[in-house]
Amino acid sequence: MSQETKSKPESQESLKTAFRIEKQRYNWIDQARGFVMFILVLSGLMPELWRKANAITWFFLEHPDDSTHAQYMNFYDIGVPAFFFIIGLLMAVSFKKRLESKGPKPAVLNALVRWGLVSAVGILFIIIPGLINGDDPSTWFGEVKTIAPGIDVFVVYWDVVISLGIVGLVSIPFLFMKRTPRLIVSYAMMAFYQVMLFIPETHWRDYAISSVHGGIIGGFLVLVPITLIASVVGEFFILDKETPEHEKVRKFLMLGLVNAIIGVVLWLIPGGYPNKRQDTMSWAAISIAVCFFIGFLFLKVDYKDEEYKGLHPANKGRIVLFKSYGMNPFLIYGIAEIAGVVIEALVGSDFEIQLAQWLILVPAITLIAWILYKKGKAISTTKVALGVIVIVLVLAVVLIPLL
């Protein structure tokens, strides 16, 4: 056998995508991501009346009452940071692998295209509902609000998808940093934002209350750090070949504990309470801690591919369900989001419609995820974003004249 033939498999191995590496060695990441996505789909499409049925369902399935001023958080408030956390897990891994195999320019260009397309999806998710509702175009991306007596500012519309795209673009330069400096910078950004919230004269808290997810300021200084912290975790577990596995798990748990302590200590300080709408640092830190602890549970029940046949059927069911959702998180979110918007635009959002939507869409999305799992397909964020853009534009052309 020639030397060229021997080196070919090694060359192919080095060019494998980050997902393939993760799939072979870190099933727990898919499991953790799938758990988050399944909960988001199950709760996000559930009828509002059921989510608010009692104190228990409200705690797990709906934001607190008067969420703009609530001085506490519930389990449902973890949804947004958890989504950004799972997206960030493989962000640095994908970037670093492309950096090694193709160089800086292709790596940066690929990231720019990916997150640029996601941003375009977010923009469409703003424009299309505005067209459907007949809103003034000048209010599509935000509006002037009185956030405090005598203080009028333009509050930018800032929902999940547009946030994700912008966060991805802003994160690119930080991916060139080593893990420890990236981690330090991430916490410094959140700490700076929290300090500004403490100072009434800045009106940053007033701005956040008037917006969603902390507005554009909170998006830059809190959602970006959450994503970057996750990128450090994913890079550490997948690309670090020197640290022993048990040491990785120990540091993983320690960082989760540190986040929990930061969140609780801030909660004890007047004005430091966890609030999702305001993007407070205590909300972010507690949410990150929960992501770590849930991730640890999936680490504990992790399995090797060759062990799958011998597992208990209940474990197999859990693995198939969560891994199906975890392989294509952005695709699943896109399907749920588009379907929900279209259904509401066409037939409204009465309880019966919400119930039918929940009973139909959750099994349908699960079936799609399962089919892709069985075929071993993990569709890239870039392809999903491009597909969503095409679908949204086609639906807009077809549906808007009918409304």
Secondary structure, 3 states (H helix, E strand, C coil): CCHHHHHHHHHHHHCCCHHHHHHHHCHHHHHHHHHHHHHHHHHHCCCHHHHCCCHHHHHHHCCCCCCCCCCCCCHHHHHHHHHHHHHHCCHHHHHHHHHHHHCHHHHHHHHHHHHHHHHHHHHHHHHHHHHHHCCCHHHCCEEEEEEECCEEEEEECCCHHHHHHHHHHHHHHHHHCCHHHHHHHHHHHHHHHHHHHHCHHHCHHHHHHHCCCCHHHHHHHHHHHHHHHHHHHHHHHHHCCCCCHHHHHHHHHHHHHHHHHHHHHHHHCCCCCCCCCCCCHHHHHHHHHHHHHHHHHHHHCCCCHHHHHHCCHHHHHHHHHHHHHHHCHHHHHHHHHHHHHHHHHHHCCCHHHHHHHHHHHHHHHHHHHHHHHHCCCCCCHHHHHHHHHHHHHHHHHHHHHHC
